[in-house]
Amino acid sequence: MSVPGFTSRFVDSLPGDPLTHNEPRQVRGALWSKALPTPVSAPTLLAHSREVAALLGLSEAVLNEPAFLSVLAGNEPAPGVTPFAANYGGHQFGHWAGQLGDGRAIGLGELNGFELQLKGAGPTPYSRRGDGRAVLRSSIREFLCSEAMHHLGVPTTRALSLVLTGDRVVRDMFYDGHPEPEPGAIVCRVAKSFLRFGNFELCASRDDVALLRQLGEFTLTHYFPHLGPPSKDSFAGLLTEVAERTASLMAQWQAVGFVHGVMNTDNMSMLGLTIDYGPYGWVDDFDPGWTPNTTDAEQRRYRFGNQPGIGLWNIERLGIALLPLLEDEESLVEAAMLAYQRTFEAEASRRFTAKLGLTPRDGTVELTHSLFSFLAAEETDMTLFFRALSDVVEAGVPTTFPDALRTAFYGTPTEAHLARGLEWLRTWWERTREEAATPAVLAQRMRAVNPKYVLRNYLAQEAIDAAHAGDVSGVRTLLEVLRRPFDEQPGQEKFSQKRPDWARSKPGCSALSCSS
């Protein structure tokens, strides 16, 4: 059985780096550089996504072929194309960082219209001082979260495979001067495109308008053909559509309680996908000020409540980069930013209203905001609280604070807080009776948008700890559970429990660094 052949529109259509040596350097006039994966000693396929394999037209038999495992491990090149690393820049924590590029991701090309990348397959010309490798813990987190987000209905890059390399990688997990060797791993991630805001920003920062235009025309032709041939108007349409996709993505993150942790412009997808899973996390207690990223612990730029505003800031950076293609009409950037704001407000309102079992009408926004205030006043588990509301909606008008919701508190709430919550619940319950659907139908709808299972940090860390001890069954079990986040799944209730006390400050459970 042969390994399927790959194609690559990115490499075939856009200018590449004429130099081929694999050493860190500034690359100008090119959008990619050749980057051969570095072989590993003993690759083992730990897990894979059958849904992603089907997207790519790959059978289980092909996935289990030693020749294909060699491709997924970087030991053999994908047939038919040149492996590459993309050249891009970005704003990191609000400051322009210059050239960045794929420092530990190597593009294999495309299968069935999807790009494949190996993350952790060795150094590239953009690795700077890094080794281009990834460790098992971060690779498990990326593999699981990519698939968890997809099954929640959130636009995301996907993950085909998780490969253990058999080699050790030295990492200083918290940048505190205590580096340790850890198991190395490689994730094969998949998307229609990995184009980022930073691809355009780097061209613009160097005043390379010709290269910027080539990239813009490529993007329009292959991913936004409905906007028409390249022109000022179609580039303006591109910016607006990216703004709207990004705004919708932010609304979806907020609705499921996901915090990306490092929303730099080089981590923002032109297709509106969640991309680059690093120090992410799900909010346990509803805290708008929480960030999972230790690097951001002081500034909290990328905290949960600030994600929508950062999305808008990033769109402005993209708009500024595209100005040469917009014939310097700043009003077109302003129009895209306004489209972002309108889209976010509409999508966030729609999604949170649906989580409450309601349809948009006068007063629903205020009702939602008053709930946010209540949830933030005491440590309250966001996922459990919204899920439990589907039980409350089927019962009679609340006369006391329901036991189903009490379980969402991390501490013991005051009587005043419970009284405040009961007042909100009664108002909400009365609103649900104005809906055309029966309480049973409303409960069913609510369970379809309020997940029971999300990838809590402590669950991921338990799977990581077991994998480090040689047991990867936890990774596979979690993957199965997260495939059906809205279903009850009898027997799997332990994966829906709120964060235990031991995980409040445990490394990997409460906060993570950008190191991997």
C-alpha positions as CSV (number, residue, x, y, z in Angstrom):
1,M,0.0,0.0,0.0
2,S,1.6,3.3,-1.1
3,V,1.6,6.6,0.8
4,P,-0.8,9.1,-1.0
5,G,0.8,11.8,-3.0
6,F,0.7,15.4,-1.7
7,T,0.2,18.7,-3.5
8,S,1.0,22.3,-2.4
9,R,-0.7,25.4,-3.8
10,F,1.2,27.5,-1.3
11,V,4.7,26.4,-2.5
12,D,3.7,26.2,-6.2
13,S,2.0,29.6,-6.3
14,L,4.1,31.8,-4.1
15,P,7.8,32.9,-4.1
16,G,10.1,30.9,-1.9
17,D,13.5,31.4,-0.3
18,P,16.3,30.6,-2.8
19,L,18.5,29.5,0.0
20,T,18.1,26.0,1.2
21,H,20.4,25.7,4.2
22,N,18.6,25.1,7.5
23,E,20.0,28.0,9.6
24,P,18.1,30.8,11.3
25,R,18.1,34.0,9.1
26,Q,16.0,36.9,8.0
27,V,14.2,35.9,4.8
28,R,13.1,38.7,2.5
29,G,11.2,38.6,-0.8
30,A,9.8,35.1,0.0
31,L,6.8,33.7,1.7
32,W,8.3,30.3,2.6
33,S,11.6,28.4,3.0
34,K,12.4,24.8,2.4
35,A,12.5,22.9,5.7
36,L,13.2,19.2,5.9
37,P,11.9,17.5,9.0
38,T,14.6,16.0,11.3
39,P,14.3,12.2,11.7
40,V,13.5,10.8,15.1
41,S,14.7,7.6,16.7
42,A,11.6,5.5,17.5
43,P,8.3,6.9,16.3
44,T,5.1,5.4,17.8
45,L,1.5,6.4,16.8
46,L,-0.1,7.1,20.2
47,A,-3.5,8.4,18.9
48,H,-5.3,9.6,15.8
49,S,-8.6,11.2,14.8
50,R,-10.7,9.0,12.6
51,E,-12.8,11.9,11.6
52,V,-9.8,13.9,10.3
53,A,-8.5,10.8,8.6
54,A,-11.8,10.6,6.7
55,L,-11.6,14.3,5.8
56,L,-8.2,13.5,4.2
57,G,-9.4,10.4,2.4
58,L,-7.1,8.2,4.5
59,S,-8.1,4.7,5.6
60,E,-7.2,3.0,8.8
61,A,-5.0,0.7,6.8
62,V,-3.0,3.7,5.4
63,L,-2.6,5.2,8.9
64,N,-1.2,2.0,10.2
65,E,1.3,1.6,7.3
66,P,4.9,2.0,8.6
67,A,5.6,4.2,5.5
68,F,2.9,6.6,6.5
69,L,4.0,6.7,10.1
70,S,7.4,7.7,8.8
71,V,5.8,10.7,7.1
72,L,3.9,11.6,10.3
73,A,7.1,11.4,12.3
74,G,9.2,13.4,9.8
75,N,11.4,10.5,9.0
76,E,10.4,10.4,5.4
77,P,9.3,13.3,3.2
78,A,5.8,13.4,2.0
79,P,5.8,12.3,-1.6
80,G,5.3,14.8,-4.3
81,V,6.1,18.2,-2.6
82,T,8.7,20.3,-0.9
83,P,8.3,20.5,2.9
84,F,8.3,24.1,4.0
85,A,8.1,26.6,6.8
86,A,6.0,29.8,6.2
87,N,7.5,33.3,6.7
88,Y,5.4,35.7,8.7
89,G,5.7,38.3,11.5
90,G,3.4,39.5,14.2
91,H,2.5,41.7,17.1
92,Q,3.2,39.9,20.3
93,F,1.6,41.2,23.5
94,G,0.9,44.4,21.7
95,H,4.3,45.1,20.3
96,W,5.7,44.5,16.8
97,A,8.1,41.5,16.9
98,G,9.3,41.5,13.3
99,Q,9.9,38.2,11.5
100,L,8.8,35.1,13.3
101,G,7.8,32.3,10.9
102,D,7.1,28.6,11.5
103,G,9.8,27.9,14.0
104,R,8.6,24.4,14.8
105,A,6.0,23.7,12.2
106,I,6.8,22.1,8.9
107,G,4.2,22.1,6.1
108,L,3.9,18.8,4.2
109,G,1.5,20.0,1.6
110,E,-2.1,19.1,0.9
111,L,-4.3,16.0,0.8
112,N,-7.9,16.3,-0.4
113,G,-7.8,20.1,-0.2
114,F,-6.5,20.3,3.4
115,E,-3.0,21.4,4.4
116,L,-1.0,19.2,6.8
117,Q,1.7,20.4,9.2
118,L,4.1,18.6,11.5
119,K,4.5,20.5,14.8
120,G,7.6,19.5,16.6
121,A,9.5,17.9,13.6
122,G,12.7,19.9,14.0
123,P,14.3,23.3,13.3
124,T,13.5,25.5,10.4
125,P,15.1,28.8,9.2
126,Y,12.7,30.5,11.5
127,S,13.5,28.6,14.7
128,R,15.8,31.4,15.9
129,R,17.4,29.9,19.0
130,G,14.9,27.0,19.3
131,D,15.3,23.3,18.4
132,G,12.0,23.0,16.5
133,R,10.8,20.2,18.8
134,A,7.7,19.8,21.0
135,V,7.2,17.8,24.1
136,L,4.6,15.2,24.9
137,R,2.6,17.3,27.3
138,S,2.0,20.2,24.9
139,S,1.4,17.9,22.0
140,I,-1.3,16.0,24.0
141,R,-2.9,19.3,24.8
142,E,-2.9,20.5,21.2
143,F,-4.1,17.1,19.8
144,L,-7.0,16.9,22.3
145,C,-8.0,20.5,22.1
146,S,-8.1,20.7,18.3
147,E,-10.6,17.9,18.2
148,A,-12.5,19.0,21.3
149,M,-13.1,22.4,19.8
150,H,-14.3,20.9,16.6
151,H,-16.9,18.8,18.3
152,L,-18.1,21.8,20.3
153,G,-18.8,23.4,16.9
154,V,-16.0,26.0,17.2
155,P,-14.0,26.7,14.0
156,T,-10.5,25.3,14.5
157,T,-7.5,23.6,13.0
158,R,-7.7,19.9,13.4
159,A,-5.3,17.2,14.5
160,L,-4.7,14.0,12.6
161,S,-2.2,12.2,14.7
162,L,-0.1,12.2,17.9
163,V,3.3,10.6,17.5
164,L,5.8,9.8,20.3
165,T,9.3,10.3,18.9
166,G,11.4,8.2,21.2
167,D,13.7,11.1,21.9
168,R,14.0,13.5,24.8
169,V,13.5,17.3,24.5
170,V,14.9,19.7,27.1
171,R,12.4,22.3,28.3
172,D,12.3,24.9,31.1
173,M,8.5,24.6,31.7
174,F,8.1,27.8,33.7
175,Y,11.2,29.7,32.6
176,D,12.5,29.5,36.2
177,G,16.0,28.1,35.5
178,H,15.1,24.4,35.9
179,P,15.2,22.7,32.5
180,E,14.5,19.0,32.3
181,P,14.4,16.4,29.6
182,E,10.9,15.4,28.6
183,P,9.5,12.9,26.1
184,G,9.3,14.4,22.6
185,A,6.2,14.2,20.3
186,I,4.9,15.5,17.0
187,V,1.3,16.5,16.2
188,C,0.1,16.5,12.6
189,R,-2.3,19.3,12.4
190,V,-4.7,20.0,9.6
191,A,-6.6,23.0,8.1
192,K,-7.8,24.4,4.8
193,S,-5.1,27.0,5.3
194,F,-2.7,28.1,8.0
195,L,-2.5,31.7,6.7
196,R,-2.2,34.2,9.5
197,F,-2.6,37.9,9.9
198,G,1.2,38.0,10.4
199,N,1.8,36.7,6.9
200,F,0.4,40.0,5.6
201,E,1.9,42.1,8.4
202,L,5.5,41.1,7.6
203,C,5.2,42.0,3.9
204,A,3.7,45.4,4.8
205,S,6.3,46.1,7.5
206,R,9.0,45.7,4.9
207,D,7.2,47.8,2.3
208,D,7.2,44.9,0.0
209,V,3.9,45.8,-1.7
210,A,4.5,43.4,-4.7
211,L,4.8,40.4,-2.3
212,L,1.9,41.6,-0.3
213,R,-0.2,41.8,-3.5
214,Q,0.8,38.3,-4.5
215,L,-0.2,37.0,-1.1
216,G,-3.5,38.9,-1.2
217,E,-4.3,37.6,-4.7
218,F,-3.5,34.0,-3.7
219,T,-5.7,34.3,-0.7
220,L,-8.6,35.7,-2.7
221,T,-8.3,33.2,-5.4
222,H,-8.1,30.1,-3.3
223,Y,-10.1,30.9,-0.1
224,F,-12.4,33.8,-1.0
225,P,-13.2,33.4,-4.7
226,H,-16.8,34.6,-4.1
227,L,-15.4,38.1,-3.5
228,G,-14.4,38.4,-7.2
229,P,-11.0,39.1,-8.9
230,P,-8.4,41.1,-7.1
231,S,-9.2,44.8,-6.8
232,K,-9.6,47.4,-4.1
233,D,-13.2,46.3,-3.5
234,S,-12.4,42.6,-3.3
235,F,-9.5,43.3,-0.8
236,A,-11.9,45.4,1.2
237,G,-14.4,42.6,1.1
238,L,-11.6,40.2,2.3
239,L,-10.8,42.4,5.3
240,T,-14.5,42.7,6.2
241,E,-15.1,39.0,5.9
242,V,-12.0,38.1,8.0
243,A,-13.3,40.6,10.6
244,E,-16.7,39.0,10.7
245,R,-15.3,35.5,10.9
246,T,-13.0,36.6,13.7
247,A,-15.8,38.3,15.6
248,S,-17.9,35.2,15.3
249,L,-15.0,33.1,16.6
250,M,-14.6,35.3,19.6
251,A,-18.3,35.0,20.4
252,Q,-18.0,31.2,20.2
253,W,-14.9,31.2,22.5
254,Q,-16.8,33.3,25.1
255,A,-19.9,31.1,24.9
256,V,-18.0,27.9,25.7
257,G,-15.6,29.5,28.2
258,F,-12.4,29.0,26.2
259,V,-9.4,31.2,26.7
260,H,-6.7,31.1,24.0
261,G,-4.0,32.6,26.2
262,V,-1.8,34.1,23.5
263,M,-3.8,36.1,20.9
264,N,-0.8,37.5,19.1
265,T,-1.4,38.5,15.5
266,D,0.8,35.6,14.3
267,N,-1.7,33.3,16.0
268,M,-4.8,34.7,14.2
269,S,-6.2,32.8,11.3
270,M,-7.3,34.4,8.0
271,L,-10.0,31.8,7.9
272,G,-11.4,32.6,11.3
273,L,-10.0,29.3,12.9
274,T,-8.8,28.7,16.3
275,I,-5.1,28.2,15.7
276,D,-1.9,27.5,17.8
277,Y,-2.9,25.8,21.0
278,G,-0.4,26.8,23.6
279,P,-1.2,28.1,27.1
280,Y,-5.0,27.8,26.6
281,G,-7.6,26.9,29.1
282,W,-11.3,26.7,29.9
283,V,-12.5,29.0,32.6
284,D,-13.6,26.9,35.6
285,D,-15.1,29.6,37.8
286,F,-16.6,32.4,35.7
287,D,-13.8,35.0,36.0
288,P,-13.5,37.6,33.2
289,G,-10.0,38.4,34.5
290,W,-8.5,34.9,34.2
291,T,-5.7,34.1,31.9
292,P,-4.1,30.6,31.7
293,N,-0.8,32.1,30.4
294,T,1.9,32.7,33.1
295,T,3.7,35.0,30.6
296,D,0.6,37.2,30.7
297,A,0.0,36.9,34.4
298,E,0.9,40.5,35.2
299,Q,-0.5,42.4,32.2
300,R,-3.5,40.0,31.6
301,R,-3.8,41.3,28.1
302,Y,-5.3,38.0,26.9
303,R,-7.7,37.4,29.8
304,F,-11.1,35.8,29.2
305,G,-13.1,39.0,29.3
306,N,-10.6,40.9,27.0
307,Q,-10.6,38.4,24.1
308,P,-13.3,40.3,22.0
309,G,-11.4,43.6,22.4
310,I,-8.1,42.0,21.4
311,G,-9.8,40.4,18.3
312,L,-10.8,43.9,17.2
313,W,-7.3,45.3,17.9
314,N,-5.8,42.5,15.8
315,I,-8.2,43.2,12.9
316,E,-7.0,46.8,13.0
317,R,-3.4,45.6,12.6
318,L,-4.4,43.4,9.7
319,G,-6.3,46.4,8.1
320,I,-3.3,48.6,8.4
321,A,-1.1,45.9,6.7
322,L,-3.6,45.7,3.9
323,L,-3.8,49.5,3.3
324,P,-1.5,49.4,0.2
325,L,-4.1,47.0,-1.4
326,L,-6.9,49.3,-0.3
327,E,-5.3,52.2,-2.0
328,D,-4.7,53.8,1.4
329,E,-8.4,54.3,2.2
330,E,-8.4,54.1,6.0
331,S,-12.2,54.3,5.9
332,L,-12.3,50.7,4.6
333,V,-10.4,49.6,7.7
334,E,-12.8,51.5,9.9
335,A,-15.7,49.8,8.1
336,A,-14.2,46.4,8.7
337,M,-13.8,47.2,12.4
338,L,-17.4,48.3,12.6
339,A,-18.4,45.1,10.9
340,Y,-16.4,43.2,13.6
341,Q,-18.2,45.0,16.4
342,R,-21.7,44.4,14.9
343,T,-21.0,40.8,14.3
344,F,-19.6,40.1,17.7
345,E,-22.5,41.8,19.5
346,A,-25.1,39.9,17.4
347,E,-23.3,36.6,17.7
348,A,-22.5,36.8,21.4
349,S,-26.1,37.9,22.1
350,R,-27.5,35.1,20.0
351,R,-25.3,32.4,21.5
352,F,-25.8,33.4,25.2
353,T,-29.5,33.9,24.6
354,A,-29.7,30.3,23.2
355,K,-27.7,29.0,26.2
356,L,-30.5,30.4,28.4
357,G,-33.2,28.7,26.2
358,L,-34.5,32.1,24.9
359,T,-34.9,33.8,21.6
360,P,-33.6,37.4,21.2
361,R,-36.1,40.1,22.3
362,D,-36.1,43.2,24.4
363,G,-34.4,42.6,27.7
364,T,-32.5,39.5,26.9
365,V,-29.2,41.3,26.7
366,E,-29.7,42.9,30.1
367,L,-30.8,39.5,31.5
368,T,-27.6,37.9,30.2
369,H,-25.4,40.7,31.6
370,S,-27.0,40.5,35.0
371,L,-26.2,36.8,35.0
372,F,-22.6,37.5,34.2
373,S,-22.4,39.8,37.2
374,F,-23.9,37.1,39.4
375,L,-21.6,34.4,38.2
376,A,-18.5,36.6,38.7
377,A,-19.4,37.6,42.3
378,E,-18.7,34.1,43.7
379,E,-16.6,31.3,42.3
380,T,-19.1,29.6,40.1
381,D,-18.4,26.9,37.5
382,M,-19.5,28.3,34.1
383,T,-19.9,25.0,32.3
384,L,-21.9,23.3,35.2
385,F,-24.1,26.3,35.8
386,F,-25.3,26.7,32.2
387,R,-25.8,22.9,31.8
388,A,-27.8,22.7,35.0
389,L,-30.2,25.4,33.8
390,S,-31.7,22.9,31.4
391,D,-32.9,20.9,34.4
392,V,-34.3,24.0,36.1
393,V,-36.3,25.1,33.0
394,E,-38.3,21.9,33.2
395,A,-39.2,22.3,36.8
396,G,-41.7,24.7,38.4
397,V,-41.0,28.3,39.1
398,P,-38.0,28.3,41.6
399,T,-39.0,29.1,45.2
400,T,-35.5,28.3,46.6
401,F,-32.1,28.2,45.0
402,P,-32.0,24.9,43.1
403,D,-29.7,22.1,44.3
404,A,-28.7,21.5,40.7
405,L,-27.1,24.9,40.6
406,R,-25.6,24.9,44.1
407,T,-23.2,22.2,42.9
408,A,-21.6,24.8,40.5
409,F,-20.2,26.8,43.4
410,Y,-16.6,26.3,44.4
411,G,-17.2,27.6,47.9
412,T,-20.2,28.2,50.2
413,P,-22.1,31.2,48.8
414,T,-23.7,33.8,51.2
415,E,-27.4,33.8,51.7
416,A,-27.5,37.3,50.1
417,H,-25.8,35.9,47.0
418,L,-28.3,33.0,46.8
419,A,-31.2,35.4,47.2
420,R,-29.8,37.5,44.4
421,G,-29.5,34.4,42.2
422,L,-33.0,33.3,43.0
423,E,-34.4,36.6,41.9
424,W,-32.5,36.3,38.6
425,L,-33.7,32.7,38.2
426,R,-37.4,33.7,38.7
427,T,-37.1,36.5,36.1
428,W,-35.4,34.1,33.7
429,W,-37.9,31.3,34.3
430,E,-40.8,33.6,33.6
431,R,-39.1,34.6,30.3
432,T,-38.8,31.0,29.3
433,R,-42.6,30.6,29.6
434,E,-43.0,33.3,27.0
435,E,-41.3,31.0,24.4
436,A,-43.4,29.1,21.9
437,A,-41.6,25.8,22.8
438,T,-42.5,23.6,25.7
439,P,-40.2,23.4,28.7
440,A,-39.1,19.9,27.6
441,V,-38.2,21.2,24.1
442,L,-36.4,24.2,25.7
443,A,-34.3,21.9,27.9
444,Q,-33.4,19.8,24.9
445,R,-32.3,22.9,23.0
446,M,-30.3,24.1,25.9
447,R,-28.5,20.8,26.3
448,A,-27.5,21.0,22.6
449,V,-25.6,24.3,23.2
450,N,-24.4,23.9,26.8
451,P,-21.7,21.2,26.8
452,K,-21.5,18.8,29.7
453,Y,-17.9,17.9,28.8
454,V,-15.0,20.4,28.0
455,L,-11.3,19.9,28.1
456,R,-10.6,21.2,31.6
457,N,-7.0,21.7,32.3
458,Y,-6.9,19.2,35.1
459,L,-8.3,16.5,32.9
460,A,-5.7,17.2,30.3
461,Q,-3.0,17.1,33.0
462,E,-4.2,13.8,34.3
463,A,-3.9,12.3,30.9
464,I,-0.5,13.8,30.4
465,D,0.8,12.5,33.8
466,A,-0.5,9.0,32.8
467,A,1.1,9.2,29.4
468,H,4.5,10.2,31.0
469,A,4.2,7.0,33.0
470,G,3.6,5.0,29.8
471,D,-0.2,4.8,29.8
472,V,-1.8,6.6,26.9
473,S,-5.3,5.2,27.5
474,G,-6.3,8.4,29.2
475,V,-5.6,10.4,26.1
476,R,-7.7,8.0,24.0
477,T,-10.6,7.9,26.5
478,L,-10.7,11.7,26.7
479,L,-10.7,11.9,22.9
480,E,-13.8,9.6,22.9
481,V,-15.6,11.6,25.6
482,L,-14.9,15.0,23.9
483,R,-16.3,13.7,20.6
484,R,-19.8,14.0,22.2
485,P,-19.6,17.0,24.5
486,F,-23.3,17.6,24.6
487,D,-24.4,14.0,25.3
488,E,-25.0,12.6,28.8
489,Q,-22.6,9.6,28.3
490,P,-23.6,7.4,31.3
491,G,-20.5,6.1,33.0
492,Q,-18.3,9.1,32.0
493,E,-19.7,11.6,34.6
494,K,-16.3,11.9,36.2
495,F,-15.1,13.9,33.2
496,S,-17.8,16.5,33.8
497,Q,-16.9,17.3,37.4
498,K,-15.7,20.8,38.4
499,R,-12.0,21.4,39.1
500,P,-10.9,19.6,42.3
501,D,-9.1,21.5,45.0
502,W,-5.8,19.8,44.3
503,A,-5.8,21.3,40.8
504,R,-6.3,24.9,41.9
505,S,-2.6,25.6,41.8
506,K,-1.0,22.5,40.3
507,P,1.3,23.2,37.4
508,G,-0.5,22.5,34.1
509,C,-3.9,22.8,35.8
510,S,-4.1,26.4,36.9
511,A,-1.7,28.1,34.5
512,L,0.8,27.3,31.7
513,S,3.7,29.0,30.1
514,C,4.4,29.4,26.4
515,S,7.2,26.9,26.7
516,S,6.6,23.5,25.2
